[in-house]
Amino acid sequence: MDSVLASLPVETKYAVAVIVVLLTLLVVSLVSKPSETKLIPTIMGMATGNPFYRVSQKQALAIAEKCPECNTIRPVLARIYGNSRIDYRYMAVPDFTPEQKVSGDTNFFSKDLSFKMPIEKRLDMFREKAVPLVTKVCKEAIADAGVSLDQIGKLVVVSSTGFLGPGLDCELIKTLGLSRGVDRSLIGFMGCAAAMNGFRVANDYAASHPGQMALMCCVEISSVHTTFDDNVNDAILHAIFADGCAAAVISGERPGSAAAKGKFGMVDTHACLMEGTDDGITLSINENGISCVLSKYLPQYIAKNMGGYVDSFLSKHALQKSDLDFWAIHPGGRRIIEEAQNGLGLTEEQAKYSWQVLSQYGNMLSPSVMFVLELILNDHKKELAAGKRGLKQGLAFSFSPGVGAEGVLIKVM
């Protein structure tokens, strides 16, 4: 090699030397340059809310028992409602709480309790009730985050009970005063797991747009789709589903940043479409409303598959279930929580937040798991304020049609 270099002209030797020096400097700079710290999507602010009418399970049962369609199932209604572990729910229409009816408000359904209503009228009522509710909750989430509207570059709107065009995204741009150039995504018909899908979309934006934030909101008005066709499935739906809304402001933050300290960072998401569970949760749009069928085998599907789902998720991060200090289980119903506990070996204490939401709010579909997260976050804040360590890390998950398990791994920043 030396003899070859010696035979080269002086100019060529100089050029080779320059190239070698430049390559050396490039390699040194690449090796010594610190790698960019990955931005972690972080919940900067959160809020939840419900419509005005608070319905006890006894009130809801009384309406169901008067429904003329409930001929053959009337004897089992009290057991269905009574075994739900639900005490109260919230509804956007006054039909189930006539004594609470606000002046000027009218019943949505007919007095004969047939609950027959064209899908068009149901969706019109969804818009009427959803827009002020989601606007209020989004404003509260933005205030909780302490950010300005011009910092929000992404809007994610989630719902399985309202399909509109122009949709709630367009309404929110007007009612909140967001930029008309804001990036928008709509997520529909993913059922109870839709918040997880919403987080995934919002997280991707926040992690790739430093300084800009995503606003993700879920709103479900199930009450406008109430129907009874004298079958147990309809009775179960009316016994558990309710109305609610939740919103979160998400920012991409670096670990250790002052702005993110003590907040919930969503370090990863994980999904699994369970095999052989197609009948577990099915959604449909009919001429008489949006409806859902829950298989009697759904609790078994959850109990059988959740252990493997969680283990595969945690193994990606070299974690075990014992490393988690909080669990946000979707409060989809008594059997859903019970079988999630059974499949994961969780205690009543570990599932207490989910039981609390189920008791006081019922199953609000997509916002439900965010209600659970809010309770957990509030307790975490209280511990920090008292000078304690607070929480470290946990898992939130819910279920989509299919059946799919959708989850988020959360670490305190």
Secondary structure, DSSP 4 states (H G I P E B T S, - for coil): -HHHHHHS-HHHHHHHHHHHHHHHHHHHHHHHSPPPPPPEEEEEEEEEE--SEEEEHHHHHHHHHH-TT-SSSHHHHHHHHHTS---EEEESSGGG-GGGPPTT---SS-TT------HHHHHHHHHHHHHHHHHHHHHHHHHHHT--GGGEEEEEEEESS---SS-HHHHHHHHHT--TT-EEEEEES-GGGHHHHHHHHHHHHHHHSTT-EEEEEEEEEGGGG----SSHHHHHHHHHB-EEEEEEEEEEE-TT-GGGTTSEEEEEEEEEE-TT-TTSEEEEEETTEEEEEE-TTHHHHHHHHHHHHHHHHHHTTT--GGG--EEEE----HHHHHHHHHHHT--TTTTHHHHHHHHHH-B-STTHHHHHHHHHHHHHHHHHHTT-----EEEEEEEETTTEEEEEEEEE-
